[in-house]
Amino acid sequence: MATTFNPMRQDENQKSKAQETATGIGDKAKESAQNAADRAKEATHSMADRTKEAAQTMTDKARDAACNIGDKAESATHSVGKGMESLAGTLREKLPQQGMLGSAGSSVARGLESGGRYLEEEGLRGIGQDLTSLIRNNPIPALLAGIALGFLFARVTTRS
């Protein structure tokens, strides 16, 4: 049995091999693209995680710094209160006890003493709460005082 050469069959075989090769290349290209996409997703997730961690760290540091500043301000307020009470005691000792100067000095000493005690006991939080309640109870005078302070501040800060 002799095989005969069939050019049509050879063309079909070449086409079939070409299609298989193209399909193989296409599959490899798809696989490579999928791998690249997976790597890109991993890199994005990793970068997002690092960004979240950095933001959280910065937030924590800012919160700590704000707490430290608040604590120092509260401590300074207590120190001012003690200083005011001490000054009241010094005024009582140094000023005369009788006469107009004595009564004026006594009034100033009482004011300093009560103000100092208030600062020691209440601190900045107490001042803020008292100021808030004062504004809520007297909104119109508070608004007018705010406008007046704003006007004065603008006059002082603007150049003529």
DANORBEL-V660920 format. One record per backbone hydrogen bond with DSSP energy under -0.5 kcal/mol. CO is the residue of the C=O (numbers start at 1). NH is the residue of the N-H. E is the energy in kcal/mol with one decimal. If there is no record, write none. Layout:
<<CO:NH:E> <CO:NH:E>>
This chain:
<<5:7:-0.6> <6:10:-1.6> <7:11:-1.9> <8:12:-2.0> <9:13:-2.2> <10:14:-2.4> <11:15:-2.4> <12:16:-2.5> <13:17:-2.6> <14:18:-2.5> <15:19:-2.5> <16:20:-2.4> <17:21:-2.6> <18:22:-2.6> <19:23:-2.7> <20:24:-2.5> <21:25:-2.6> <22:26:-2.7> <23:27:-2.6> <24:28:-2.4> <25:29:-2.5> <26:30:-2.6> <27:31:-2.6> <28:32:-2.6> <29:33:-2.6> <30:34:-2.6> <31:35:-2.5> <32:36:-2.5> <33:37:-2.4> <34:38:-2.5> <35:39:-2.5> <36:40:-2.3> <37:41:-2.3> <38:42:-2.4> <39:43:-2.6> <40:44:-2.4> <41:45:-2.7> <42:46:-2.6> <43:47:-2.6> <44:48:-2.6> <45:49:-2.5> <46:50:-2.3> <47:51:-2.4> <48:52:-2.5> <49:53:-2.4> <50:54:-2.5> <51:55:-2.6> <52:56:-2.5> <53:57:-2.4> <54:58:-2.5> <55:59:-2.4> <56:60:-2.6> <57:61:-2.3> <58:62:-2.4> <59:63:-2.5> <60:64:-2.4> <61:65:-2.5> <62:66:-2.5> <63:67:-2.4> <64:68:-2.5> <65:69:-2.5> <66:70:-2.7> <67:71:-2.7> <68:72:-2.4> <69:73:-2.6> <70:74:-2.4> <71:75:-2.4> <72:76:-2.6> <73:77:-2.2> <74:78:-2.1> <75:79:-2.2> <76:80:-2.4> <77:81:-2.2> <78:82:-2.2> <79:83:-2.4> <80:84:-2.4> <81:85:-2.0> <82:86:-2.4> <83:87:-2.4> <84:88:-2.1> <85:89:-2.0> <86:90:-2.2> <87:91:-2.4> <88:92:-2.1> <89:93:-1.8> <90:94:-2.4> <91:95:-2.6> <98:102:-0.9> <99:103:-2.3> <100:104:-2.3> <101:105:-2.4> <102:106:-2.2> <103:107:-2.0> <104:108:-2.4> <105:109:-2.5> <106:110:-2.4> <107:111:-2.4> <108:112:-2.7> <109:113:-2.6> <110:114:-2.7> <111:115:-2.6> <112:116:-2.7> <113:117:-2.4> <114:118:-2.3> <115:119:-2.4> <116:120:-2.3> <117:121:-2.7> <118:122:-3.1> <118:123:-0.7> <119:123:-0.9> <122:126:-1.4> <123:127:-1.8> <124:128:-2.6> <125:129:-2.6> <126:130:-2.6> <127:131:-2.6> <128:132:-2.3> <129:133:-2.4> <130:134:-2.2> <131:135:-2.3> <132:136:-2.3> <133:137:-2.3> <134:138:-1.6> <138:142:-1.8> <139:143:-2.4> <140:144:-2.6> <141:145:-2.6> <142:146:-2.3> <143:147:-2.3> <144:148:-2.5> <145:149:-2.7> <146:150:-2.4> <147:151:-2.5> <148:152:-2.6> <149:153:-2.7> <150:154:-2.4> <151:155:-2.3> <152:156:-2.2> <153:157:-2.3> <154:158:-1.8>>
